[in-house]
Amino acid sequence: MPIYMDSHIVPGIEAKHAAEAHRKDLGVQDQFGCRNMTYWVDENRGRVFCLIDAPNEEAVREMHDYAHGNVPHEIIPVNGKVVEAFLGRIDDPETYFDPSEPGLEIFNDPAFRVILVIGTKNAGLLRHTLGLDKVKQLSSLYYDTVREQVKKHEGSEVEMKGDAFVISFASVSMGVECALAIRKALHIAAEMIDLRMGLHAGLPVDQSDILFGKTVRLAQYLCTLDTKNRITMSSIVSELNKPDWRKNEGLQESIRRLNASEENSLELLIGILDTNWRNPEFGIHDFCQKLSISKSQLYRKCKGVIGKSPNALLREYRLLQSLELLGKGGRNVSQTTFDAGFNSPSYFIKCFQQRFGLLPLSYVKISNIMNQKQE
């Protein structure tokens, strides 16, 4: 059966209340074909998250409704291994007993996590710029350093896609210190591979159909910012990390801290690009319409948050997407031109060469060689 995680918004919830509700769920689970695996309760945020092996979402709702009437606000399908990577477990942790509640197993384990996304310059471009031997050396240093520091700072490697890591931390301070330690350990190598890190924090189920979907997505957005600081921190991480600022005063210049307004602008801008970059007809006028602002307001917003003009941002986003498209086997330059939102192959080739220092066809050849070696 599939596994689901649901989210309950319960202001004023206490650990013993969640434990009692879980006990009631266990008492009726067989009637609905469900298996309640575990749950997380966050008293400070008034949230409970249940992990349930069930035939479908409706069975989850009906079981909760019958057991105690607390129907979930959201339910998403999840992968058990991914849940364990993000949250550290898929079974109940150690419990304690309240003398006033005989036999009730209670635990208070919040599901709030800090997510660190780490990215580098595209591997094919690095090979073109630095050569195969240097790239191998730098890649080995990068992977070893990241994994060493993640282990040292009690993080969990959730995913590695290409050269990008997604790391989960239960502690805000550990997440921030890990990012700083990686930056410090790589030193000059960080500049050579164009290391970028984004830190955000959130809950596992929050208006997304993917576990920690919104949190990971914003952390990825933070890595796109044109900043010399290399580490970009969301407003919530910055706020929660305030007490620890002095511990790393010598490295604070490595961090850019977004405020809530900048963060909101970033989500809006990149969200619109995510949806429309493939459309060659989508331009600055359409951008303004979707945001209901003038061209001058759009320019200020883009420059203030991302450091690029709207035209440069749109072109850069399409070019970065073209790298991924060209890296897939069987794609030619003409097809990629239009799939990446460009109107003209000649203009695409010109922009690509100006931005990356090589022709698209040369990049395809490098990618093909790299793909063959990985097989």
C-alpha positions as CSV (number, residue, x, y, z in Angstrom):
1,M,0.0,0.0,0.0
2,P,1.1,3.6,-0.5
3,I,2.4,5.7,2.4
4,Y,0.9,9.1,3.2
5,M,1.8,12.0,5.4
6,D,-0.9,14.2,6.6
7,S,-0.9,17.6,8.4
8,H,-3.1,18.7,11.2
9,I,-3.3,22.4,12.3
10,V,-4.2,22.2,16.0
11,P,-3.5,25.5,17.9
12,G,-2.6,24.8,21.5
13,I,-1.7,21.1,20.9
14,E,0.3,19.3,23.6
15,A,2.4,16.2,23.2
16,K,0.0,14.2,25.4
17,H,-3.0,15.3,23.3
18,A,-1.2,14.0,20.1
19,A,-0.3,10.7,21.9
20,E,-4.0,10.2,22.9
21,A,-5.2,10.9,19.4
22,H,-2.6,8.4,18.0
23,R,-3.7,5.8,20.5
24,K,-7.3,6.2,19.3
25,D,-6.1,5.9,15.6
26,L,-4.3,2.7,16.5
27,G,-7.5,1.3,18.0
28,V,-9.6,1.7,14.8
29,Q,-6.9,1.4,12.1
30,D,-7.8,-2.1,11.0
31,Q,-11.4,-1.1,10.2
32,F,-10.1,1.2,7.5
33,G,-7.2,-0.9,6.2
34,C,-4.6,1.5,7.6
35,R,-1.4,1.1,9.6
36,N,-0.4,4.2,11.7
37,M,3.4,4.2,11.5
38,T,4.3,7.2,13.6
39,Y,3.7,10.9,14.0
40,W,5.5,14.2,14.8
41,V,4.1,16.9,17.1
42,D,5.2,20.5,17.2
43,E,3.7,22.2,20.3
44,N,5.2,25.7,19.4
45,R,3.7,25.8,15.9
46,G,0.4,23.9,16.7
47,R,1.1,21.2,14.1
48,V,0.9,17.4,14.0
49,F,2.1,15.2,11.1
50,C,1.1,11.6,10.8
51,L,2.7,8.9,8.7
52,I,0.2,6.2,7.6
53,D,0.3,3.2,5.4
54,A,-3.1,3.3,3.8
55,P,-5.1,2.2,0.7
56,N,-5.9,5.8,-0.3
57,E,-6.2,9.3,1.1
58,E,-9.9,8.9,1.8
59,A,-9.2,6.0,4.2
60,V,-6.8,8.3,6.1
61,R,-9.5,11.0,6.5
62,E,-12.2,8.5,7.5
63,M,-10.0,6.8,10.1
64,H,-9.1,10.1,11.7
65,D,-12.7,11.4,11.6
66,Y,-14.0,8.2,13.2
67,A,-11.2,8.0,15.8
68,H,-11.3,11.5,17.2
69,G,-12.7,13.9,14.6
70,N,-9.5,15.7,13.9
71,V,-9.5,15.5,10.1
72,P,-6.2,16.5,8.3
73,H,-5.9,19.7,6.4
74,E,-3.5,18.2,3.8
75,I,-2.4,14.7,2.8
76,I,0.4,13.9,0.4
77,P,1.9,10.5,-0.8
78,V,5.5,10.0,0.4
79,N,8.4,7.7,0.0
80,G,9.4,6.0,3.3
81,K,13.2,6.4,2.5
82,V,12.8,10.1,1.7
83,V,10.8,10.6,5.0
84,E,13.6,8.9,6.9
85,A,16.2,11.0,5.2
86,F,14.5,14.3,6.0
87,L,13.1,13.4,9.4
88,G,15.4,10.7,10.7
89,R,12.8,8.0,11.3
90,I,9.6,6.3,10.1
91,D,8.8,4.6,13.5
92,D,8.1,5.9,16.9
93,P,11.1,7.4,18.9
94,E,11.8,6.8,22.5
95,T,8.8,7.6,24.6
96,Y,8.1,8.7,28.2
97,F,5.1,8.1,30.4
98,D,3.0,10.8,32.2
99,P,2.0,9.5,35.7
100,S,-1.4,11.1,35.2
101,E,-2.0,9.2,32.0
102,P,-1.2,5.5,32.8
103,G,-0.1,3.5,29.7
104,L,0.0,6.5,27.4
105,E,3.3,6.7,25.5
106,I,4.2,10.3,24.9
107,F,6.9,12.0,22.8
108,N,7.5,15.5,21.6
109,D,9.4,15.4,18.3
110,P,8.8,18.4,15.9
111,A,9.0,17.9,12.2
112,F,10.5,21.4,11.5
113,R,13.7,21.1,9.5
114,V,16.4,23.4,8.1
115,I,17.2,22.6,4.5
116,L,20.6,23.3,3.0
117,V,20.8,23.2,-0.8
118,I,24.4,23.2,-2.2
119,G,25.2,23.7,-5.9
120,T,28.1,24.3,-8.2
121,K,28.8,25.4,-11.7
122,N,27.6,23.0,-14.4
123,A,30.0,20.0,-14.6
124,G,30.3,20.2,-18.4
125,L,31.2,23.9,-18.2
126,L,33.8,23.2,-15.5
127,R,35.4,20.6,-17.7
128,H,35.5,23.0,-20.6
129,T,37.1,25.7,-18.5
130,L,39.4,23.8,-16.2
131,G,40.1,20.5,-18.0
132,L,39.2,16.9,-17.0
133,D,42.0,16.3,-14.5
134,K,41.4,19.5,-12.5
135,V,37.6,18.9,-12.5
136,K,38.2,15.4,-11.1
137,Q,40.4,16.8,-8.4
138,L,37.9,19.6,-7.4
139,S,34.9,17.3,-7.6
140,S,36.5,14.8,-5.2
141,L,37.4,17.6,-2.8
142,Y,33.9,19.0,-3.1
143,Y,32.1,15.7,-2.4
144,D,34.4,14.7,0.4
145,T,34.2,18.1,2.1
146,V,30.4,18.3,2.0
147,R,29.9,14.8,3.3
148,E,32.5,15.2,6.0
149,Q,30.9,18.4,7.3
150,V,27.4,17.1,7.0
151,K,28.3,14.1,9.2
152,K,30.1,16.4,11.6
153,H,27.2,18.7,12.0
154,E,24.6,15.9,12.3
155,G,22.9,16.5,9.0
156,S,21.2,14.0,6.7
157,E,21.9,13.8,3.0
158,V,18.4,13.6,1.4
159,E,19.3,13.8,-2.3
160,M,22.2,14.4,-4.7
161,K,21.2,15.3,-8.2
162,G,24.1,16.0,-10.5
163,D,26.4,18.1,-8.4
164,A,23.7,19.5,-6.2
165,F,23.1,18.3,-2.6
166,V,19.9,18.6,-0.5
167,I,20.7,18.3,3.2
168,S,18.3,18.2,6.2
169,F,19.1,19.4,9.8
170,A,17.0,19.3,12.9
171,S,19.0,22.2,14.3
172,V,19.2,25.7,12.8
173,S,22.6,26.4,14.2
174,M,24.0,23.1,12.9
175,G,22.7,23.9,9.4
176,V,24.3,27.3,9.4
177,E,27.6,26.2,10.9
178,C,27.8,23.3,8.4
179,A,27.4,25.8,5.5
180,L,30.1,28.0,6.9
181,A,32.4,25.1,7.5
182,I,32.0,23.9,3.9
183,R,32.7,27.3,2.6
184,K,35.8,27.7,4.8
185,A,37.2,24.2,4.1
186,L,36.9,24.6,0.3
187,H,38.3,28.1,0.4
188,I,39.7,28.9,-3.1
189,A,38.2,25.8,-4.6
190,A,34.7,27.3,-3.7
191,E,35.4,30.2,-6.1
192,M,36.7,27.8,-8.8
193,I,33.6,25.6,-8.8
194,D,31.2,28.6,-8.2
195,L,29.9,27.1,-4.9
196,R,26.5,28.4,-3.9
197,M,24.4,27.5,-0.8
198,G,20.9,28.3,0.2
199,L,19.4,27.8,3.6
200,H,15.7,27.7,4.3
201,A,13.5,26.0,7.0
202,G,10.0,24.7,7.1
203,L,7.5,21.9,7.7
204,P,7.1,18.6,5.7
205,V,3.6,19.2,4.5
206,D,2.8,22.8,3.5
207,Q,0.8,23.5,0.4
208,S,3.0,21.3,-1.9
209,D,2.5,17.7,-3.2
210,I,6.1,16.9,-2.4
211,L,7.6,16.4,1.0
212,F,9.2,19.7,2.1
213,G,8.5,20.8,-1.4
214,K,8.1,24.6,-0.7
215,T,11.1,24.6,1.6
216,V,13.5,22.9,-0.8
217,R,12.3,25.0,-3.7
218,L,13.0,28.3,-2.0
219,A,16.4,27.0,-0.9
220,Q,17.1,26.1,-4.5
221,Y,16.0,29.6,-5.5
222,L,18.5,31.1,-3.0
223,C,21.3,29.4,-4.9
224,T,20.4,31.3,-8.1
225,L,21.1,34.7,-6.6
226,D,24.0,36.7,-8.2
227,T,25.9,37.2,-5.0
228,K,29.6,37.1,-4.0
229,N,28.6,35.9,-0.5
230,R,28.1,32.2,-1.6
231,I,25.7,31.5,1.3
232,T,22.2,32.9,1.2
233,M,19.9,32.6,4.1
234,S,16.1,33.0,4.2
235,S,14.4,35.3,6.7
236,I,13.2,32.5,9.0
237,V,16.7,31.0,9.2
238,S,18.2,34.4,9.8
239,E,15.7,35.1,12.6
240,L,16.2,31.8,14.3
241,N,20.0,32.0,14.0
242,K,20.3,35.5,15.6
243,P,21.5,34.2,18.9
244,D,24.4,32.4,17.2
245,W,25.6,35.3,15.0
246,R,28.5,36.2,17.2
247,K,29.9,32.6,17.2
248,N,30.9,33.1,13.5
249,E,31.6,36.8,13.3
250,G,34.7,36.3,11.2
251,L,32.7,34.5,8.5
252,Q,29.5,36.7,8.5
253,E,30.7,38.4,5.3
254,S,30.1,35.0,3.6
255,I,26.4,35.2,4.3
256,R,23.6,37.2,2.6
257,R,20.4,37.4,4.8
258,L,17.2,38.0,2.9
259,N,14.4,39.8,4.6
260,A,10.8,38.7,4.2
261,S,10.0,41.2,1.5
262,E,13.0,40.1,-0.6
263,E,12.2,36.5,0.0
264,N,8.6,37.0,-1.2
265,S,9.8,38.8,-4.3
266,L,12.3,36.0,-5.1
267,E,9.5,33.4,-4.9
268,L,7.2,35.4,-7.1
269,L,9.9,36.1,-9.8
270,I,11.3,32.6,-10.0
271,G,7.9,31.1,-9.7
272,I,6.8,33.0,-12.8
273,L,9.9,32.0,-14.7
274,D,9.4,28.4,-13.7
275,T,6.0,28.4,-15.4
276,N,6.7,30.5,-18.5
277,W,10.4,30.1,-19.5
278,R,9.5,27.6,-22.3
279,N,7.2,30.1,-24.0
280,P,9.1,32.1,-26.7
281,E,6.4,34.7,-26.6
282,F,6.7,35.4,-22.9
283,G,8.5,38.7,-22.4
284,I,8.9,41.6,-20.0
285,H,5.4,42.9,-20.7
286,D,3.9,39.6,-19.7
287,F,6.1,39.6,-16.6
288,C,4.7,42.9,-15.6
289,Q,1.1,41.8,-16.2
290,K,1.5,38.7,-14.0
291,L,2.9,40.8,-11.2
292,S,0.6,43.8,-11.8
293,I,3.5,46.2,-11.7
294,S,5.1,48.7,-14.1
295,K,8.4,48.0,-16.0
296,S,10.3,50.4,-13.7
297,Q,9.0,48.5,-10.6
298,L,9.9,45.2,-12.1
299,Y,13.4,46.5,-12.9
300,R,13.9,47.7,-9.3
301,K,12.6,44.4,-7.9
302,C,14.8,42.2,-10.1
303,K,17.9,44.3,-9.5
304,G,17.3,44.6,-5.8
305,V,16.8,40.9,-5.1
306,I,18.5,39.0,-7.9
307,G,21.0,41.6,-9.1
308,K,20.0,41.4,-12.8
309,S,17.7,43.4,-15.0
310,P,14.4,41.6,-16.0
311,N,15.7,41.0,-19.6
312,A,19.0,39.6,-18.2
313,L,17.2,37.4,-15.7
314,L,14.8,35.9,-18.3
315,R,17.7,35.3,-20.7
316,E,19.9,33.8,-17.9
317,Y,17.1,31.5,-16.7
318,R,16.5,30.2,-20.2
319,L,20.2,29.6,-20.9
320,L,20.6,27.7,-17.6
321,Q,17.6,25.5,-18.6
322,S,19.2,25.0,-22.0
323,L,22.2,23.4,-20.3
324,E,20.0,20.7,-18.8
325,L,18.1,20.2,-22.1
326,L,21.3,19.9,-24.1
327,G,22.8,17.5,-21.5
328,K,20.1,14.9,-22.3
329,G,20.9,12.5,-25.1
330,G,19.3,12.9,-28.5
331,R,18.7,16.7,-28.4
332,N,19.9,19.0,-31.1
333,V,20.6,22.7,-31.0
334,S,17.5,23.7,-33.1
335,Q,15.1,21.7,-30.9
336,T,16.7,23.1,-27.7
337,T,16.4,26.7,-29.1
338,F,12.6,26.6,-29.1
339,D,12.2,24.3,-26.1
340,A,14.3,26.8,-24.0
341,G,12.1,29.7,-25.1
342,F,14.3,31.3,-27.8
343,N,12.8,32.4,-31.1
344,S,15.9,32.1,-33.2
345,P,18.7,29.4,-33.3
346,S,21.3,32.0,-34.3
347,Y,20.3,34.3,-31.4
348,F,20.4,31.3,-29.0
349,I,23.8,30.2,-30.2
350,K,25.1,33.8,-29.8
351,C,23.8,34.2,-26.3
352,F,25.0,30.7,-25.3
353,Q,28.5,31.4,-26.5
354,Q,28.7,34.8,-24.8
355,R,27.4,33.4,-21.5
356,F,29.3,30.1,-21.3
357,G,32.3,30.6,-23.6
358,L,31.6,27.7,-26.0
359,L,29.1,26.8,-28.7
360,P,26.1,24.7,-27.8
361,L,27.3,21.9,-30.0
362,S,30.6,21.8,-28.2
363,Y,28.7,21.5,-24.9
364,V,26.6,18.6,-26.3
365,K,29.8,16.7,-27.2
366,I,31.3,17.2,-23.7
367,S,28.0,16.1,-22.1
368,N,27.8,13.0,-24.3
369,I,31.4,12.0,-23.3
370,M,30.6,12.5,-19.6
371,N,27.3,10.6,-19.9
372,Q,29.1,7.7,-21.6
373,K,31.6,7.5,-18.8
374,Q,28.9,7.4,-16.2
375,E,27.1,4.5,-17.8
